[in-house]
Amino acid sequence: MLGSIELSFWATVFTACLFGAMSPGPSLAVVINHTLATGRLAGSYAAISHGIGIGIYALITAFGLSAVIEQNPVVFETTQFLGSLFLLYLGVKLIFSSKKIEEIGLASVPSSSNMLAIRDGLGIALINPKILLFFTALFSQFVQIESSFVDKIILAIIAGGVDTLWYLLVVTIVSRSGSMARYQRASGFFDKIFGVLLVFIAFRFINQIVLG
């Protein structure tokens, strides 16, 4: 046990956050663009600020769900069920998606700086409503009325930390010629792996909700 949540739950959160970060999208494009335009340091700043943004979203979600539990347990139980369905939908969508590499949107920005990298990394995390929906769906399965303050902080640290470490790895990959091209070609595979994981997690959550 760590806090009031089982270790297996922490592993599930870690894995879901990792594959969520690995799935190519606009955040990946921002980090890569700044790395290509200005260098590894700017890319690292973008990665770290993006992770901070993810951590902020995760923190707001964890404490917000706690407040919902205390005020209206029925609403929270509904959120749990709808969250599980949302995760299931995301998983199925990723498994059957035919996203092409061009959709990732890689194109080096014409000018960049460390401050712009920080701004864009934080901004792309905070303006993406899908991130809030994802954390609401995921964290609704873990945050309970007995969840401690420390539990919620750890959830946010895991989400932000995993995201930061992944994108720092991306920056390192981009800095090596040819490595990014291989990652792009494998992006569809990552999506399908993440999709299968989400479907598995969603069915697990639904089973727990139904069985009480």
PAZAPA-4460 file (N, C-alpha, C; in steps of 0.05 Angstrom, whole numbers, plus 32768, in hexadecimal, padded with zeros to 4 digits):
% residues 212
    n_x    n_y    n_z   ca_x   ca_y   ca_z    c_x    c_y    c_z   seq   type   mol
   8011   7FE8   8000   8000   8000   8000   8011   8019   8000     1      M     A
   8009   802D   7FF2   8016   8047   7FF2   7FFF   805B   7FF5     2      L     A
   7FFF   8068   800D   7FE8   8079   8012   7FD0   8066   8017     3      G     A
   7FB9   806D   800C   7FA2   805C   8010   7F9A   804D   7FF6     4      S     A
   7FAC   804E   7FE2   7FA6   8041   7FC8   7FBA   802A   7FC4     5      I     A
   7FB0   8013   7FBA   7FC0   7FFC   7FB5   7FD6   8001   7FA1     6      E     A
   7FEC   7FF2   7FA4   8003   7FF6   7F92   7FFC   7FEF   7F75     7      L     A
   7FEA   7FDC   7F71   7FE2   7FD5   7F56   7FD3   7FEC   7F49     8      S     A
   7FC5   7FFC   7F58   7FB8   8014   7F4D   7FCC   8028   7F44     9      F     A
   7FE1   802C   7F54   7FF6   803F   7F4C   8003   8036   7F32    10      W     A
   8007   801C   7F2F   8013   8011   7F17   8001   8016   7EFF    11      A     A
   7FE7   8013   7F03   7FD4   8019   7EEE   7FD4   8036   7EE6    12      T     A
   7FD5   8048   7EF9   7FD7   8065   7EF3   7FF0   806B   7EE4    13      V     A
   8007   8060   7EED   8020   8065   7EE0   8020   805B   7EC3    14      F     A
   8016   8043   7EBF   8015   8038   7EA4   8003   8048   7E91    15      T     A
   7FEB   804F   7E9B   7FD8   805E   7E8B   7FE4   8079   7E84    16      A     A
   7FF0   8086   7E97   7FFC   80A1   7E92   8013   809F   7E7E    17      C     A
   8023   8089   7E80   803A   8086   7E6E   8030   8082   7E51    18      L     A
   801D   806F   7E4D   8014   806B   7E32   8004   8083   7E27    19      F     A
   7FF7   8091   7E39   7FE9   80AA   7E31   7FFD   80BE   7E26    20      G     A
   8014   80C1   7E34   8028   80D3   7E2B   8035   80CA   7E11    21      A     A
   8038   80B0   7E0E   8045   80A5   7DF6   8034   80A7   7DDD    22      M     A
   801A   80A9   7DE0   8008   80AC   7DC9   800D   80C6   7DBA    23      S     A
   8016   80C6   7DA1   801D   80DF   7D93   8005   80F2   7D91    24      P     A
   800B   810C   7D93   7FF7   8120   7D91   8003   813C   7D91    25      G     A
   7FF4   8151   7D96   7FFE   816C   7D95   8015   8172   7DA9    26      P     A
   8014   8165   7DC0   8029   8169   7DD4   8043   815F   7DC9    27      S     A
   8043   8148   7DBC   805B   813D   7DB0   8066   8151   7D9B    28      L     A
   8055   815C   7D8B   805D   816F   7D76   806B   8187   7D83    29      A     A
   8060   8192   7D98   806B   81AA   7DA5   8087   81A4   7DAF    30      V     A
   808B   818E   7DBD   80A5   8187   7DC8   80B9   8183   7DB2    31      V     A
   80B1   8174   7D9D   80C4   816F   7D87   80CB   8189   7D78    32      I     A
   80B7   8199   7D73   80BC   81B2   7D64   80D0   81C4   7D72    33      N     A
   80CE   81C7   7D8C   80E0   81D8   7D9B   80FC   81CC   7D9C    34      H     A
   80FD   81B1   7D9D   8117   81A4   7D9D   8125   81A8   7D82    35      T     A
   8116   81A5   7D6C   8122   81A8   7D52   8129   81C5   7D4C    36      L     A
   8119   81D8   7D56   811E   81F4   7D50   8135   8200   7D60    37      A     A
   8137   81F9   7D79   814A   8206   7D8B   815E   81F3   7D97    38      T     A
   8157   81DB   7D9B   8169   81C8   7DA7   815E   81B8   7DBE    39      G     A
   816F   81A8   7DC9   8167   8195   7DDE   815D   81A3   7DF7    40      R     A
   816A   81BA   7DFE   8163   81C8   7E17   8146   81D3   7E15    41      L     A
   8140   81E0   7DFE   8125   81EA   7DFA   8110   81D4   7DFA    42      A     A
   8117   81BD   7DEE   8105   81A7   7DEE   8100   819C   7E0A    43      G     A
   8116   819C   7E1A   8113   8193   7E35   8102   81A6   7E46    44      S     A
   8104   81C0   7E41   80F3   81D3   7E4F   80D6   81CE   7E48    45      Y     A
   80D1   81C9   7E2E   80B5   81C4   7E26   80AB   81AA   7E33    46      A     A
   80BC   8196   7E34   80B4   817C   7E41   80AD   8180   7E5E    47      A     A
   80BE   818E   7E6C   80BA   8192   7E89   80A1   81A3   7E8F    48      I     A
   809E   81B9   7E7F   8086   81CA   7E84   806C   81BB   7E7D    49      S     A
   806E   81AA   7E68   8056   819A   7E61   804F   8187   7E78    50      H     A
   8064   817B   7E84   805F   8169   7E9B   8053   8178   7EB2    51      G     A
   805C   8191   7EB7   8050   81A1   7ECC   8033   81A6   7EC7    52      I     A
   802C   81AC   7EAE   8010   81B1   7EA6   7FFF   8198   7EAB    53      G     A
   800A   8180   7EA4   7FFC   8167   7EA8   7FF8   8163   7EC6    54      I     A
   800C   8169   7ED6   800A   8166   7EF3   7FF5   8178   7EFF    55      G     A
   7FF3   8190   7EF4   7FDF   81A3   7EFE   7FC3   8199   7EF8    56      I     A
   7FBF   818F   7EDF   7FA5   8183   7ED8   7F9E   816B   7EEA    57      Y     A
   7FB2   815A   7EEF   7FAE   8143   7EFF   7FA7   814B   7F1C    58      A     A
   7FB4   815F   7F26   7FAF   8168   7F42   7F93   8173   7F44    59      L     A
   7F8B   8184   7F31   7F70   818F   7F31   7F5B   8179   7F2F    60      I     A
   7F60   8165   7F1E   7F4D   814F   7F1B   7F4A   813F   7F35    61      T     A
   7F61   8138   7F41   7F61   8128   7F59   7F51   8135   7F70    62      A     A
   7F57   814F   7F74   7F4A   815D   7F8A   7F2D   8164   7F83    63      F     A
   7F28   8169   7F69   7F0C   816E   7F61   7EFA   8156   7F65    64      G     A
   7F05   813E   7F5E   7EF5   8126   7F62   7EF0   8120   7F7F    65      L     A
   7F03   8127   7F90   7F00   8123   7FAD   7EE9   8134   7FB7    66      S     A
   7EE7   814D   7FAD   7ED2   815F   7FB5   7EB6   8154   7FAC    67      A     A
   7EB6   8149   7F94   7E9D   813D   7F89   7E93   8126   7F9B    68      V     A
   7EA6   8116   7FA3   7E9F   80FF   7FB4   7E91   8108   7FCE    69      I     A
   7E9D   811C   7FDA   7E93   8126   7FF4   7E78   8133   7FF1    70      E     A
   7E73   8140   7FDB   7E5A   8150   7FD7   7E44   813F   7FCB    71      Q     A
   7E4B   812D   7FB8   7E37   811E   7FAB   7E42   8103   7FA1    72      N     A
   7E40   80EE   7FB2   7E4B   80D4   7FAA   7E3E   80C8   7F91    73      P     A
   7E25   80CE   7F8C   7E17   80C4   7F75   7E24   80CF   7F5B    74      V     A
   7E2A   80E9   7F5B   7E37   80F6   7F44   7E52   80E9   7F3F    75      V     A
   7E60   80E3   7F55   7E7B   80D7   7F52   7E79   80BB   7F47    76      F     A
   7E65   80AB   7F50   7E62   8090   7F46   7E5B   8091   7F28    77      E     A
   7E4B   80A5   7F20   7E44   80A8   7F04   7E5D   80AF   7EF4    78      T     A
   7E6E   80C1   7F00   7E87   80C9   7EF3   7E99   80B1   7EEF    79      T     A
   7E9A   80A0   7F04   7EAA   8088   7F01   7EA2   8077   7EE9    80      Q     A
   7E88   8072   7EE7   7E7E   8061   7ED2   7E82   806E   7EB7    81      F     A
   7E7B   8088   7EB4   7E7F   8096   7E9B   7E9D   8098   7E94    82      L     A
   7EAD   809B   7EA9   7ECA   809B   7EA4   7ED5   8081   7E99    83      G     A
   7ECA   806B   7EA4   7ED2   8051   7E99   7ECA   804E   7E7C    84      S     A
   7EB2   8057   7E76   7EA8   8056   7E5A   7EB9   8067   7E48    85      L     A
   7EC2   807E   7E52   7ED3   8090   7E42   7EEE   8083   7E3C    86      F     A
   7EFA   8076   7E51   7F13   8068   7E4D   7F0F   8052   7E38    87      L     A
   7EF9   8044   7E3A   7EF3   802E   7E27   7EF1   8039   7E0B    88      L     A
   7EE3   8050   7E08   7EE0   805D   7DEE   7EFB   8065   7DE2    89      Y     A
   7F0C   8071   7DF3   7F27   8079   7DEA   7F37   8061   7DE1    90      L     A
   7F35   804C   7DF1   7F44   8034   7DEA   7F3C   8028   7DCF    91      G     A
   7F22   8025   7DCB   7F18   8019   7DB2   7F1F   802B   7D9A    92      V     A
   7F1D   8046   7D9F   7F23   8059   7D8A   7F40   8057   7D81    93      K     A
   7F52   8054   7D95   7F6F   8051   7D8F   7F75   8037   7D81    94      L     A
   7F68   8022   7D8A   7F6D   8007   7D7E   7F67   8007   7D60    95      I     A
   7F50   8014   7D59   7F47   8013   7D3D   7F4E   802D   7D2E    96      F     A
   7F5E   803E   7D39   7F66   8056   7D2C   7F79   8050   7D15    97      S     A
   7F79   8062   7D01   7F8C   805F   7CEB   7F9B   8079   7CE8    98      S     A
   7FA3   8085   7CFF   7FB1   809F   7CFF   7FCB   809D   7CEF    99      K     A
   7FCF   80B0   7CDE   7FE7   80B1   7CCF   7FFC   80C3   7CDD   100      K     A
   8015   80BE   7CD6   802B   80CD   7CE2   8027   80EB   7CDE   101      I     A
   801D   80F3   7CC7   801B   8110   7CC1   8009   811E   7CD6   102      E     A
   7FF6   8110   7CE2   7FE4   811D   7CF4   7FF1   8126   7D0E   103      E     A
   8009   811B   7D14   8017   8124   7D2C   801E   8141   7D2A   104      I     A
   8022   814B   7D12   8027   8167   7D0F   8043   8171   7D13   105      G     A
   8057   8161   7D0B   8072   8168   7D10   807B   817C   7CFA   106      L     A
   8083   8193   7D03   808E   81A7   7CF2   809D   81BB   7D03   107      A     A
   80B7   81BE   7CFE   80C7   81CF   7D0F   80BD   81EC   7D10   108      S     A
   80BB   81F7   7D28   80B2   8212   7D2A   80C7   8225   7D1F   109      V     A
   80BF   823B   7D13   80D3   824D   7D07   80E6   825A   7D1A   110      P     A
   80DD   825F   7D33   80EE   826B   7D47   80E5   8260   7D63   111      S     A
   80F9   825F   7D75   80F2   8255   7D8F   8106   8260   7DA3   112      S     A
   80FF   825C   7DBD   8111   8264   7DD3   8109   8253   7DEA   113      S     A
   8119   8253   7DFF   8112   8244   7E17   80F8   824D   7E23   114      N     A
   80F3   8267   7E24   80DA   8271   7E30   80C2   8269   7E1F   115      M     A
   80C5   826A   7E04   80AF   8262   7DF3   80AA   8244   7DF6   116      L     A
   80BF   8235   7DFA   80BC   8218   7DFE   80AC   8212   7E18   117      A     A
   80B3   8221   7E2D   80A5   821E   7E46   8087   8225   7E43   118      I     A
   8083   823C   7E36   8067   8245   7E31   8057   8231   7E21   119      R     A
   8062   8227   7E0C   8054   8214   7DFA   804F   81F9   7E07   120      D     A
   8064   81F0   7E16   8061   81D6   7E23   804B   81D7   7E38   121      G     A
   804A   81EC   7E48   8036   81EF   7E5C   801A   81F4   7E50   122      L     A
   801A   8205   7E3B   8001   820C   7E2E   7FF3   81F5   7E20   123      G     A
   8002   81E4   7E12   7FF6   81CE   7E04   7FEA   81BA   7E17   124      I     A
   7FF5   81B8   7E2F   7FEA   81A6   7E44   7FD1   81B1   7E50   125      A     A
   7FD0   81CC   7E55   7FBA   81D8   7E63   7FA2   81DD   7E52   126      L     A
   7FA6   81E1   7E37   7F8F   81E8   7E26   7F82   81CF   7E19   127      I     A
   7F8C   81B8   7E1F   7F82   819F   7E13   7F6C   8193   7E26   128      N     A
   7F53   8196   7E1F   7F3D   818C   7E31   7F3D   816E   7E32   129      P     A
   7F49   8160   7E1F   7F49   8143   7E1F   7F59   8139   7E37   130      K     A
   7F6D   8148   7E3F   7F7E   8140   7E56   7F6D   8140   7E70   131      I     A
   7F5D   8154   7E73   7F4C   8155   7E8B   7F38   813E   7E8B   132      L     A
   7F2C   8139   7E74   7F19   8122   7E71   7F27   8108   7E78   133      L     A
   7F3F   8105   7E6D   7F4E   80EC   7E72   7F54   80E8   7E90   134      F     A
   7F5D   80FD   7E9D   7F63   80FA   7EBA   7F4A   80F7   7ECA   135      F     A
   7F34   8104   7EC2   7F1B   8100   7ED1   7F12   80E3   7ECF   136      T     A
   7F14   80D8   7EB6   7F0C   80BC   7EB2   7F1E   80A9   7EC2   137      A     A
   7F38   80AE   7EC1   7F4B   809C   7ECE   7F4B   809F   7EEC   138      L     A
   7F4D   80B8   7EF6   7F4F   80BC   7F13   7F35   80B6   7F22   139      F     A
   7F1E   80B7   7F14   7F05   80B1   7F21   7F04   8094   7F2B   140      S     A
   7F16   8084   7F21   7F17   8068   7F29   7F29   8064   7F42   141      Q     A
   7F39   8079   7F49   7F4C   8076   7F5E   7F47   8088   7F76   142      F     A
   7F3C   80A0   7F71   7F37   80B3   7F86   7F1D   80AA   7F95   143      V     A
   7F20   80A6   7FAF   7F09   809E   7FBF   7F07   80B1   7FD7   144      Q     A
   7EF1   80AF   7FE6   7EED   80C2   7FFC   7F03   80BF   8011   145      I     A
   7F0E   80A6   8013   7F24   80A2   8027   7F3F   80A8   801C   146      E     A
   7F41   80B0   8002   7F5B   80B7   7FF7   7F67   80CF   8005   147      S     A
   7F80   80CC   800D   7F8E   80E1   801C   7F98   80F7   800A   148      S     A
   7FA0   810D   8017   7FAD   8123   8009   7FC5   811A   7FFA   149      F     A
   7FD5   8108   8007   7FED   80FE   7FFB   7FE7   80ED   7FE2   150      V     A
   7FD2   80DD   7FE3   7FCA   80CD   7FCC   7FC6   80DE   7FB3   151      D     A
   7FB7   80F5   7FB7   7FB1   8106   7FA1   7FCA   8114   7F96   152      K     A
   7FDB   811B   7FA8   7FF4   8128   7F9F   8005   8114   7F8F   153      I     A
   8006   80FB   7F99   8015   80E6   7F8A   800A   80E1   7F6F   154      I     A
   7FEF   80E1   7F6C   7FE2   80DD   7F52   7FEC   80F3   7F3F   155      L     A
   7FED   810C   7F48   7FF5   8122   7F37   8013   8120   7F31   156      A     A
   8023   8118   7F44   8040   8115   7F3F   8046   80FF   7F2B   157      I     A
   8037   80E9   7F2D   803B   80D3   7F1A   8034   80DC   7EFE   158      I     A
   801C   80EA   7EFB   8013   80F3   7EE1   8027   8107   7ED5   159      A     A
   802E   811B   7EE4   8041   812F   7EDA   805D   8124   7ED6   160      G     A
   8066   8113   7EE9   8081   8109   7EE7   8085   80F6   7ECF   161      G     A
   8072   80E4   7ECC   8074   80D1   7EB5   8074   80E0   7E9B   162      V     A
   8062   80F5   7E99   8060   8105   7E80   807A   8113   7E7B   163      D     A
   8086   811F   7E90   809F   812D   7E8C   80B6   811B   7E83   164      T     A
   80B8   8104   7E91   80CE   80F1   7E8A   80CB   80E7   7E6E   165      L     A
   80B2   80E1   7E65   80AE   80D7   7E4A   80B7   80EC   7E35   166      W     A
   80AE   8105   7E39   80B5   8119   7E25   80D2   8121   7E26   167      Y     A
   80DF   811E   7E3D   80FC   8122   7E3E   810A   810C   7E2E   168      L     A
   80FF   80F4   7E2F   810A   80DF   7E1E   8105   80E5   7E01   169      L     A
   80EE   80F0   7DFA   80E8   80F8   7DDE   80FD   810C   7DD4   170      V     A
   8103   811F   7DE6   8117   8134   7DDE   8132   8127   7DD8   171      V     A
   8139   8113   7DE8   8152   8105   7DE4   8151   80F5   7DC9   172      T     A
   813A   80E9   7DC4   8137   80DA   7DAB   8139   80ED   7D93   173      I     A
   812B   8104   7D95   812C   8117   7D7E   8148   8121   7D79   174      V     A
   8158   8123   7D8E   8173   812D   7D8B   8185   8119   7D7C   175      S     A
   817C   8101   7D78   818C   80ED   7D6A   8180   80E8   7D4E   176      R     A
   818E   80ED   7D3A   8184   80EB   7D1F   817A   80CF   7D19   177      S     A
   8161   80CF   7D0D   8156   80B6   7D04   8144   80A8   7D19   178      G     A
   8149   80AE   7D33   813A   80A1   7D48   811D   80A9   7D48   179      S     A
   8117   80C2   7D42   80FC   80CC   7D43   80EB   80C0   7D2C   180      M     A
   80F8   80BC   7D16   80EA   80B0   7CFF   80E0   8094   7D06   181      A     A
   80F0   8085   7D15   80E8   806A   7D1D   80D1   806C   7D31   182      R     A
   80D2   8080   7D43   80BC   8083   7D56   80A2   8089   7D48   183      Y     A
   80A4   809B   7D34   808C   80A3   7D25   8080   808B   7D17   184      Q     A
   8091   807A   7D0B   8086   8062   7CFE   8079   804F   7D11   185      R     A
   8082   8050   7D2A   8076   803E   7D3E   805F   804A   7D4E   186      A     A
   8058   8063   7D47   8043   8072   7D56   8028   8064   7D56   187      S     A
   8021   8058   7D3F   8008   804A   7D3D   8008   8031   7D4F   188      G     A
   801E   8024   7D52   8021   800D   7D63   801D   8016   7D80   189      F     A
   8029   802C   7D88   8025   8036   7DA3   8008   803D   7DA9   190      F     A
   7FFB   8048   7D96   7FDE   804F   7D99   7FCE   8035   7D9F   191      D     A
   7FD3   8020   7D90   7FC4   8008   7D94   7FCA   7FFA   7DAE   192      K     A
   7FE3   7FFB   7DB7   7FEA   7FF0   7DD1   7FDC   8000   7DE7   193      I     A
   7FDC   801A   7DE5   7FCF   802B   7DF8   7FB0   8026   7DF8   194      F     A
   7FA6   8021   7DE0   7F89   801C   7DDD   7F81   8002   7DEC   195      G     A
   7F91   7FED   7DE8   7F8C   7FD3   7DF5   7F8E   7FD7   7E13   196      V     A
   7FA2   7FE6   7E1C   7FA5   7FEB   7E39   7F8C   7FF9   7E44   197      L     A
   7F83   800D   7E36   7F6B   801C   7E40   7F52   800B   7E41   198      L     A
   7F4F   7FFA   7E2D   7F38   7FE8   7E2C   7F39   7FD5   7E45   199      V     A
   7F51   7FCA   7E4A   7F54   7FB8   7E61   7F4E   7FC7   7E7B   200      F     A
   7F59   7FDF   7E7E   7F55   7FEF   7E96   7F37   7FF6   7E99   201      I     A
   7F2A   7FFD   7E83   7F0E   8005   7E84   7EFD   7FED   7E8D   202      A     A
   7F01   7FD6   7E81   7EF1   7FBE   7E89   7EF6   7FB7   7EA6   203      F     A
   7F0F   7FBB   7EAF   7F15   7FB5   7ECB   7F06   7FC8   7EDD   204      R     A
   7F05   7FE1   7ED6   7EF7   7FF5   7EE6   7ED9   7FEF   7EE6   205      F     A
   7ECE   7FEA   7ECF   7EB1   7FE4   7ECC   7EAA   7FCC   7EDD   206      I     A
   7EBB   7FB8   7EDC   7EB6   7F9F   7EED   7EB5   7FA6   7F0A   207      N     A
   7EC8   7FB7   7F13   7EC9   7FBF   7F2F   7EB0   7FCF   7F37   208      Q     A
   7EA7   7FE0   7F25   7E8F   7FF1   7F2B   7E77   7FE0   7F2D   209      I     A
   7E74   7FCD   7F1A   7E5C   7FBC   7F19   7E5B   7FA9   7F31   210      V     A
   7E72   7F9F   7F39   7E73   7F8C   7F4F   7E74   7F9A   7F6A   211      L     A
   7E79   7FB5   7F69   7E7A   7FC5   7F82   7E93   7FC1   7F91   212      G     A
***
